[in-house]
Amino acid sequence: MLRDLPEKGELVVCTVTKAKGFGAFVELEEYPGKRGFIHIKEVAPGWVKNIRDHVREGQRIVCKVMDIDPSKGYVDLSLKRVNEHQRREKIQQWKNEQKAKKLLEMVGKRVGLTLEECFEKFGYELIKKFGSLYTAFEEAARKEKVLEEEGFSGEWIDVFVEIAKENITVPYVEIKGYVEMTCPLSDGIKHIKKALEMIEGEKDEIKIEVRYISAPLYRIEVKAPDYKSAEKELKARVEKSIEYIKKYGGSAKFMRELK
C-alpha cells in the first residue's frame, strides 16, 4: 500500500482551500483526505502583509513538509522553501502520475478490473519496483519484456504494454562529440572508414552515427535513453576505434567540443 502521510522534507502538491489571517489551509493532492497548513511566516521570504498577495483559494502550489502529527493527520508546510526548479519538476511529476492513473484505468477496463483492483493486483507492486506508476509505463513503452524480467506475470501485461506504447513518448537524450582522425598509409582512407564504422551502430536502444565535417574531422552523434549509458557506449566505441587506427600507423583525438 501507499503511505497515508508524506514524510518530513518531502515536496507535495497542494490546493489552497482557505487563505486568511495567519496562514493558509490546503489539501494534499497525493494524499486523499489529508490537509496541511502553511503559517504566514512560511509563505514567502520577508514580512508578509497580506497573505492573499501570495496565495489564493483554488490555487495549486508545491510545498515542503516541515512537520507531521500522525495522530491528527496534520501536516505543517512551507511554501517559501521551494524554489522554482523544484516546483516545476514536482508539478510535472504529479501530472505524470495523474496520467498514469488514467492509463491504469484503461488497462483495467480492457481486462475487466476496476482501478482499485488494478492497484491491489499489480499497481502497488509496480510502484514499489519502478518507483512510480508512470515510470512503469515508461519502461514498458521502452522495453516490452521489462515486466516479465522484473518478475511480473498475468494476462494484464500485454494490455499494459500496448497502452504504454500507445500513450507514452519515451524520452531520449542526445550527446555529441568529435574525432580527428588521420592515417598516412596508402590505403589509409580504408582504415579510417573501418575505424569510423566501429563507432557507428545501434545497441540496447543506443544509436550512434558519425557524420563527415571536413577531413580529418568527424562529428559523432549519440541518442540514448539516458546520459550514463550514452557516455559509456560512446567512450567504449571511440577507444576501440582509436586503438584500431593507431594499429595501422594512424592517429586520432576525441574532443567533446570544437575549439
Residue frames relative to the residue before (quaternion, step in Angstrom):
aa qw qx qy qz dx dy dz
M 1.0000 0.0000 0.0000 0.0000 0.00 0.00 0.00
L 0.5096 -0.6205 0.4936 0.3341 3.53 -1.24 0.45
R 0.6067 -0.5604 0.4168 0.3796 3.56 -1.24 0.39
D 0.4662 -0.6835 0.4936 0.2681 3.56 -1.15 0.72
L 0.7879 0.1689 -0.0733 0.5876 3.55 1.18 -0.63
P 0.5209 -0.6253 0.4662 0.3468 3.61 -1.12 0.54
E 0.4795 -0.6471 0.5054 0.3096 3.55 -1.30 0.17
K 0.6241 -0.5358 0.4093 0.3947 3.55 -1.21 0.48
G 0.7720 0.3049 -0.2491 0.4990 3.58 -0.85 0.98
E 0.5459 0.6318 -0.3872 0.3910 3.60 1.26 -0.29
L 0.3643 -0.6855 0.5789 0.2496 3.56 -1.19 0.59
V 0.0534 -0.8155 0.5761 -0.0162 3.57 -0.87 0.98
V 0.3956 -0.6834 0.5612 0.2482 3.55 -1.19 0.67
C 0.0387 -0.8206 0.5689 -0.0382 3.57 -0.77 1.08
T 0.2230 -0.7234 0.6298 0.1740 3.52 -1.32 0.39
V 0.4084 -0.7307 0.4967 0.2293 3.56 -0.71 1.11
T 0.1766 -0.7986 0.5700 0.0783 3.59 -0.80 1.04
K 0.7951 -0.0214 0.0254 0.6056 3.58 1.15 -0.60
A 0.0029 0.7897 -0.6126 0.0331 3.59 -0.89 0.96
K 0.3667 0.7145 -0.5243 0.2831 3.55 -0.39 1.23
G 0.8485 0.2106 -0.1344 0.4665 3.53 -1.26 0.47
F 0.8659 -0.1459 0.1321 0.4600 3.53 -0.71 -1.15
G 0.8389 -0.0170 0.0045 0.5440 3.63 1.19 0.14
A 0.4179 -0.6924 0.5313 0.2524 3.53 -1.34 -0.14
F 0.2752 -0.7348 0.5979 0.1639 3.54 -1.05 0.82
V 0.0565 -0.8122 0.5805 -0.0083 3.57 -0.98 0.86
E 0.3395 -0.6735 0.6053 0.2543 3.53 -1.37 0.26
L 0.3693 -0.7286 0.5361 0.2130 3.57 -0.97 0.88
E 0.4010 -0.7692 0.4501 0.2120 3.56 -0.38 1.28
E 0.7341 0.4334 -0.2398 0.4645 3.60 0.98 -0.80
Y 0.7298 0.3152 -0.1974 0.5736 3.57 1.33 -0.15
P 0.2727 -0.8222 0.4798 0.1389 3.58 0.24 1.32
G 0.8173 0.2371 -0.1945 0.4878 3.54 -0.91 0.97
K 0.6402 0.5205 -0.3281 0.4600 3.60 1.24 -0.15
R 0.1762 -0.7948 0.5776 0.0599 3.52 -1.03 0.91
G 0.1573 -0.7844 0.5936 0.0875 3.52 -1.24 0.44
F 0.2558 -0.7575 0.5819 0.1484 3.54 -1.31 0.24
I 0.1675 -0.7566 0.6261 0.0863 3.56 -1.04 0.90
H 0.3104 -0.7413 0.5632 0.1923 3.58 -0.53 1.15
I 0.6324 -0.5757 0.3644 0.3685 3.56 -1.06 0.75
K 0.6190 0.5504 -0.3407 0.4447 3.60 1.15 -0.58
E 0.7227 0.4145 -0.2333 0.5015 3.59 1.24 -0.47
V 0.4629 0.6911 -0.4366 0.3428 3.57 1.27 0.24
A 0.7918 -0.1211 0.1263 0.5852 3.58 0.90 -0.93
P 0.6045 -0.5508 0.4143 0.3994 3.60 -1.19 0.45
G 0.7779 0.3186 -0.2372 0.4869 3.56 -1.11 0.63
W 0.6935 -0.4688 0.3508 0.4198 3.53 -1.33 -0.19
V 0.2011 -0.7758 0.5891 0.1033 3.57 -0.83 0.99
K 0.2777 -0.7842 0.5369 0.1401 3.54 -0.51 1.19
N 0.7992 0.0443 0.0186 0.5991 3.56 0.88 -1.01
I 0.4113 -0.7487 0.4648 0.2329 3.57 -0.45 1.20
R 0.6312 0.5596 -0.3315 0.4226 3.59 1.11 -0.61
D 0.5342 0.5893 -0.4142 0.4424 3.57 1.28 -0.07
H 0.7540 0.3787 -0.1848 0.5040 3.59 1.24 -0.40
V 0.7977 0.0365 -0.0220 0.6016 3.60 1.07 -0.68
R 0.0790 -0.7925 0.6037 0.0338 3.56 -1.17 0.57
E 0.6590 -0.5178 0.3725 0.3986 3.57 -1.22 0.47
G 0.7908 0.2925 -0.2370 0.4825 3.55 -0.97 0.93
Q 0.5512 0.6240 -0.3915 0.3919 3.58 1.25 -0.23
R 0.2945 -0.7365 0.5816 0.1806 3.58 -1.04 0.80
I 0.0163 0.8144 -0.5750 0.0763 3.56 -0.69 1.11
V 0.3431 -0.6987 0.5809 0.2380 3.54 -1.33 0.20
C 0.0530 -0.8147 0.5772 -0.0190 3.57 -0.77 1.07
K 0.3889 -0.6778 0.5686 0.2571 3.51 -1.34 0.32
V 0.4200 -0.7051 0.5137 0.2500 3.57 -0.92 0.96
M 0.2060 -0.8039 0.5522 0.0796 3.57 -0.67 1.16
D 0.7919 -0.1044 0.1086 0.5918 3.58 0.99 -0.86
I 0.1762 -0.7861 0.5881 0.0714 3.55 -1.23 0.56
D 0.1425 -0.7391 0.6494 0.1079 3.54 -1.12 0.72
P 0.2866 -0.8121 0.4840 0.1551 3.61 0.02 1.30
S 0.6266 0.5650 -0.3469 0.4097 3.59 1.03 -0.73
K 0.7615 0.3206 -0.1759 0.5352 3.58 1.12 -0.69
G 0.4006 -0.7128 0.4773 0.3219 3.55 1.27 -0.23
Y 0.4314 0.7220 -0.4228 0.3374 3.52 1.24 0.55
V 0.1139 -0.8096 0.5751 0.0289 3.59 -0.86 0.99
D 0.2446 -0.7597 0.5913 0.1158 3.55 -0.78 1.10
L 0.0867 -0.8544 0.5119 -0.0200 3.58 -0.60 1.16
S 0.1908 -0.7487 0.6187 0.1423 3.53 -1.35 0.31
L 0.2778 -0.7521 0.5785 0.1499 3.55 -0.95 0.93
K 0.6834 0.5289 -0.2938 0.4084 3.57 0.95 -0.85
R 0.6613 0.5190 -0.3061 0.4467 3.60 1.20 -0.39
V 0.6042 0.5070 -0.3590 0.4991 3.60 1.30 0.31
N 0.2598 -0.7811 0.5459 0.1564 3.59 -0.65 1.09
E 0.7192 -0.4751 0.2961 0.4116 3.57 -1.29 0.29
H 0.6338 0.5293 -0.3291 0.4582 3.60 1.00 -0.79
Q 0.6562 0.5026 -0.3025 0.4746 3.57 0.95 -0.89
R 0.6380 0.5424 -0.3205 0.4427 3.55 0.99 -0.86
R 0.6852 0.4826 -0.2885 0.4630 3.59 0.82 -1.02
E 0.6648 0.5159 -0.3024 0.4477 3.57 0.92 -0.93
K 0.6754 0.4951 -0.2921 0.4620 3.58 0.94 -0.89
I 0.6409 0.5186 -0.3246 0.4636 3.60 0.97 -0.85
Q 0.6553 0.5024 -0.3188 0.4653 3.60 0.95 -0.81
Q 0.6298 0.5293 -0.3253 0.4662 3.55 1.02 -0.82
W 0.6555 0.5112 -0.3021 0.4666 3.57 0.96 -0.88
K 0.6474 0.5138 -0.3103 0.4697 3.59 0.97 -0.87
N 0.6266 0.5385 -0.3293 0.4572 3.57 1.05 -0.79
E 0.6781 0.4881 -0.2920 0.4655 3.56 0.95 -0.88
Q 0.6022 0.5401 -0.3553 0.4685 3.58 1.11 -0.65
K 0.6490 0.5071 -0.3050 0.4782 3.56 1.00 -0.85
A 0.6453 0.5402 -0.3155 0.4384 3.57 0.99 -0.91
K 0.6339 0.5270 -0.3327 0.4580 3.59 1.03 -0.75
K 0.6466 0.5088 -0.3186 0.4707 3.57 1.02 -0.79
L 0.6457 0.5102 -0.3162 0.4720 3.57 1.05 -0.76
L 0.6342 0.5193 -0.3263 0.4708 3.58 1.05 -0.76
E 0.6149 0.5366 -0.3367 0.4697 3.56 1.09 -0.72
M 0.6255 0.5287 -0.3239 0.4737 3.60 1.09 -0.75
V 0.6136 0.5364 -0.3357 0.4723 3.57 1.06 -0.82
G 0.6623 0.5340 -0.2951 0.4349 3.55 0.91 -0.99
K 0.6557 0.5196 -0.3152 0.4480 3.57 0.92 -0.90
R 0.6871 0.4909 -0.2862 0.4529 3.58 1.01 -0.78
V 0.7613 0.3376 -0.1988 0.5167 3.58 1.11 -0.58
G 0.5599 -0.6577 0.3631 0.3495 3.57 1.28 0.21
L 0.5690 0.5653 -0.3985 0.4449 3.58 1.05 0.77
T 0.4600 -0.6354 0.5315 0.3196 3.56 -1.18 0.54
L 0.6775 -0.4682 0.3597 0.4386 3.58 -1.27 0.23
E 0.6522 0.5227 -0.3120 0.4517 3.58 0.95 -0.91
E 0.6595 0.5038 -0.3050 0.4672 3.58 1.00 -0.82
C 0.6089 0.5442 -0.3439 0.4635 3.57 1.10 -0.69
F 0.6479 0.5092 -0.3174 0.4692 3.56 0.96 -0.87
E 0.6883 0.4960 -0.2868 0.4449 3.57 0.86 -0.95
K 0.7140 0.4714 -0.2629 0.4458 3.59 0.91 -0.92
F 0.8409 -0.0655 0.0630 0.5336 3.60 0.91 -0.82
G 0.5196 0.6819 -0.3986 0.3258 3.61 1.20 -0.39
Y 0.6913 0.4694 -0.2817 0.4716 3.58 0.82 -0.98
E 0.6434 0.5168 -0.3174 0.4671 3.56 1.06 -0.75
L 0.6108 0.5406 -0.3424 0.4663 3.59 1.09 -0.67
I 0.6456 0.5151 -0.3080 0.4722 3.56 1.00 -0.89
K 0.6508 0.5226 -0.3036 0.4596 3.56 0.98 -0.88
K 0.7116 0.4683 -0.2504 0.4599 3.57 0.98 -0.91
F 0.8067 0.3003 -0.1281 0.4927 3.59 0.87 -0.97
G 0.5708 -0.6154 0.3826 0.3861 3.60 1.22 -0.14
S 0.7775 -0.0923 0.0585 0.6194 3.56 1.16 -0.58
L 0.6101 -0.5632 0.4107 0.3768 3.56 -1.22 0.48
Y 0.6362 0.5388 -0.3284 0.4440 3.58 0.99 -0.83
T 0.6410 0.5245 -0.3250 0.4565 3.58 0.98 -0.82
A 0.6104 0.5466 -0.3441 0.4586 3.58 1.09 -0.72
F 0.6586 0.4832 -0.3037 0.4904 3.60 0.95 -0.85
E 0.6424 0.5431 -0.3131 0.4409 3.56 0.98 -0.89
E 0.6821 0.4752 -0.2795 0.4804 3.57 0.94 -0.92
A 0.6335 0.5224 -0.3303 0.4654 3.60 1.05 -0.71
A 0.6430 0.5054 -0.3166 0.4806 3.59 1.09 -0.70
R 0.6679 0.5076 -0.2837 0.4645 3.55 1.12 -0.74
K 0.8043 0.0168 0.0585 0.5911 3.57 0.95 -0.95
E 0.3279 -0.8246 0.4245 0.1798 3.57 -0.11 1.31
K 0.6940 0.4624 -0.2861 0.4719 3.65 1.14 -0.38
V 0.3953 0.7645 -0.4495 0.2392 3.58 1.28 -0.03
L 0.6418 0.5372 -0.3419 0.4274 3.63 0.98 -0.72
E 0.6487 0.4920 -0.3130 0.4890 3.58 0.99 -0.82
E 0.6438 0.5341 -0.3158 0.4479 3.57 1.01 -0.83
E 0.7016 0.4377 -0.2548 0.5013 3.57 1.17 -0.61
G 0.6505 -0.5831 0.2932 0.3885 3.58 1.26 0.28
F 0.5032 0.6473 -0.4338 0.3738 3.61 1.24 0.16
S 0.0174 -0.7882 0.6151 0.0057 3.56 -1.19 0.55
G 0.4758 0.6671 -0.4887 0.2997 3.57 -1.22 0.43
E 0.6412 -0.5505 0.3848 0.3711 3.53 -1.27 0.47
W 0.5880 0.6172 -0.3575 0.3815 3.59 1.16 -0.56
I 0.5443 0.6667 -0.3909 0.3263 3.60 1.14 -0.57
D 0.6666 0.5040 -0.3118 0.4522 3.60 0.84 -0.94
V 0.6545 0.5006 -0.3033 0.4787 3.57 1.02 -0.83
F 0.6255 0.5495 -0.3242 0.4492 3.57 1.00 -0.89
V 0.6817 0.4859 -0.2807 0.4695 3.58 0.89 -0.97
E 0.6399 0.5378 -0.3167 0.4483 3.56 0.99 -0.87
I 0.6850 0.4681 -0.2787 0.4837 3.58 0.90 -0.94
A 0.6076 0.5513 -0.3489 0.4529 3.58 1.07 -0.71
K 0.6944 0.4759 -0.2778 0.4627 3.57 0.86 -0.96
E 0.6578 0.5198 -0.3035 0.4529 3.58 1.10 -0.68
N 0.8266 0.3002 -0.0964 0.4662 3.58 1.01 -0.80
I 0.7158 0.4175 -0.2560 0.4978 3.61 1.20 -0.27
T 0.2396 -0.7377 0.6152 0.1409 3.55 -0.89 0.99
V 0.3375 -0.7687 0.5083 0.1921 3.56 -0.45 1.21
P 0.3697 -0.7467 0.5072 0.2203 3.60 -0.71 1.02
Y 0.0744 -0.7779 0.6226 0.0420 3.54 -1.10 0.71
V 0.2746 -0.7249 0.6028 0.1889 3.53 -1.22 0.49
E 0.1864 -0.7738 0.5957 0.1074 3.54 -1.19 0.54
I 0.0022 -0.7713 0.6364 -0.0059 3.54 -0.99 0.87
K 0.1407 -0.7938 0.5849 0.0899 3.56 -1.20 0.34
G 0.0398 -0.7709 0.6355 0.0194 3.51 -1.32 0.34
Y 0.3172 -0.7404 0.5599 0.1945 3.55 -1.28 0.06
V 0.1055 -0.7756 0.6180 0.0740 3.53 -1.14 0.64
E 0.2078 -0.7485 0.6219 0.0991 3.53 -0.99 0.97
M 0.0682 0.8442 -0.5193 0.1138 3.59 -0.44 1.18
T 0.0273 0.7867 -0.6149 0.0483 3.56 -0.96 0.95
C 0.0364 -0.7706 0.6355 0.0302 3.55 -1.28 0.44
P 0.3364 -0.8015 0.4659 0.1652 3.64 -0.52 1.19
L 0.4902 0.6801 -0.4345 0.3290 3.62 1.20 -0.23
S 0.6398 -0.5400 0.3856 0.3878 3.58 -1.21 0.50
D 0.7453 0.2901 -0.1815 0.5722 3.55 1.16 -0.63
G 0.1702 0.8447 -0.4878 0.1395 3.54 1.17 0.69
I 0.5968 0.5773 -0.3589 0.4263 3.59 1.06 -0.75
K 0.6338 0.5420 -0.3267 0.4447 3.55 1.03 -0.84
H 0.6902 0.4768 -0.2787 0.4677 3.56 0.96 -0.90
I 0.6111 0.5336 -0.3496 0.4686 3.58 1.08 -0.68
K 0.6375 0.5292 -0.3129 0.4643 3.57 0.97 -0.88
K 0.6563 0.5095 -0.2995 0.4690 3.56 0.98 -0.92
A 0.6558 0.5200 -0.3039 0.4551 3.59 0.96 -0.88
L 0.6734 0.4877 -0.2940 0.4714 3.57 0.98 -0.83
E 0.6152 0.5467 -0.3364 0.4577 3.58 1.11 -0.68
M 0.6103 0.5562 -0.3389 0.4509 3.57 1.20 -0.57
I 0.6381 0.5034 -0.3209 0.4862 3.59 1.24 -0.42
E 0.6809 0.5062 -0.2876 0.4443 3.58 0.95 -0.88
G 0.4720 0.6911 -0.4880 0.2479 3.53 -1.28 0.35
E 0.3546 -0.7053 0.5695 0.2290 3.55 -1.37 0.03
K 0.1229 0.7811 -0.6013 0.1150 3.55 -1.00 0.88
D 0.8515 -0.0804 0.0303 0.5173 3.58 -0.81 1.05
E 0.7323 -0.4465 0.2190 0.4652 3.57 0.79 1.12
I 0.5694 0.5393 -0.4001 0.4742 3.58 1.25 0.32
K 0.0717 -0.8010 0.5943 0.0053 3.56 -0.77 1.07
I 0.0538 -0.8023 0.5944 -0.0137 3.57 -0.78 1.09
E 0.0348 -0.7947 0.6058 -0.0137 3.55 -0.86 1.03
V 0.2291 -0.7504 0.6051 0.1350 3.56 -1.14 0.71
R 0.0867 -0.8080 0.5825 0.0157 3.58 -0.79 1.03
Y 0.4519 -0.6953 0.5010 0.2478 3.53 -0.97 0.95
I 0.1846 -0.7611 0.6119 0.1103 3.57 -0.95 0.90
S 0.6426 -0.3944 0.2970 0.5858 3.56 0.64 -1.23
A 0.5497 -0.6476 0.4089 0.3334 3.55 -0.74 1.10
P 0.6184 -0.2291 -0.7508 -0.0368 1.53 -1.85 1.72
L 0.4864 0.7061 -0.3927 0.3327 3.61 1.22 0.45
Y 0.0208 -0.7898 0.6121 -0.0335 3.55 -0.99 0.99
R 0.3120 -0.7445 0.5617 0.1816 3.59 -1.07 0.76
I 0.2040 -0.7682 0.5987 0.0988 3.57 -1.00 0.93
E 0.0884 -0.7975 0.5965 0.0177 3.58 -0.79 1.06
V 0.0927 -0.8083 0.5814 -0.0001 3.56 -0.81 1.09
K 0.0625 -0.7656 0.6400 0.0177 3.54 -0.98 0.95
A 0.1327 0.8052 -0.5561 0.1576 3.58 -0.64 1.14
P 0.6510 -0.5331 0.3693 0.3944 3.60 -1.25 0.34
D 0.8064 0.0069 0.0206 0.5910 3.60 1.11 -0.61
Y 0.6575 -0.5486 0.3589 0.3715 3.56 -1.25 0.48
K 0.6290 0.5661 -0.3402 0.4102 3.58 0.96 -0.83
S 0.7058 0.4377 -0.2677 0.4884 3.59 0.82 -0.97
A 0.6068 0.5588 -0.3516 0.4427 3.60 1.09 -0.68
E 0.6867 0.4833 -0.2752 0.4682 3.57 0.86 -1.00
K 0.6533 0.5324 -0.3093 0.4405 3.57 0.95 -0.89
E 0.6980 0.4610 -0.2748 0.4742 3.59 0.86 -0.96
L 0.6240 0.5383 -0.3341 0.4575 3.58 1.02 -0.79
K 0.6633 0.5170 -0.2998 0.4504 3.58 0.87 -0.98
A 0.6736 0.5093 -0.2960 0.4464 3.59 0.88 -0.97
R 0.7001 0.4748 -0.2741 0.4574 3.59 0.89 -0.92
V 0.6506 0.5094 -0.3208 0.4630 3.59 0.98 -0.81
E 0.6468 0.5211 -0.3237 0.4532 3.59 0.94 -0.84
K 0.6500 0.5110 -0.3065 0.4715 3.58 1.00 -0.84
S 0.6506 0.5250 -0.3005 0.4592 3.57 1.04 -0.85
I 0.6675 0.4942 -0.2942 0.4730 3.58 0.94 -0.91
E 0.6191 0.5430 -0.3319 0.4601 3.56 1.02 -0.80
Y 0.6578 0.5149 -0.3061 0.4566 3.58 0.97 -0.86
I 0.7069 0.4700 -0.2881 0.4432 3.62 0.74 -0.99
K 0.6258 0.5287 -0.3361 0.4647 3.59 1.10 -0.66
K 0.5840 0.5898 -0.3529 0.4321 3.56 1.16 -0.66
Y 0.7509 0.3351 -0.1863 0.5378 3.57 1.15 -0.61
G 0.6823 -0.5515 0.2679 0.3981 3.53 1.10 0.79
G 0.5429 0.6335 -0.3966 0.3830 3.57 1.25 0.15
S 0.2828 -0.7335 0.5834 0.2039 3.56 -1.31 -0.09
A 0.0113 -0.7991 0.6008 -0.0183 3.54 -1.14 0.61
K 0.0743 -0.7828 0.6175 0.0214 3.53 -1.15 0.69
F 0.2390 -0.7721 0.5740 0.1314 3.56 -0.85 0.99
M 0.0528 -0.7934 0.6064 0.0020 3.56 -1.01 0.86
R 0.4457 -0.6795 0.5133 0.2760 3.55 -1.00 0.79
E 0.7932 0.0474 -0.0065 0.6071 3.59 0.99 -0.84
L 0.4977 -0.6258 0.5039 0.3267 3.55 -1.24 0.49
K 0.3466 -0.7382 0.5394 0.2100 3.58 -0.95 0.83
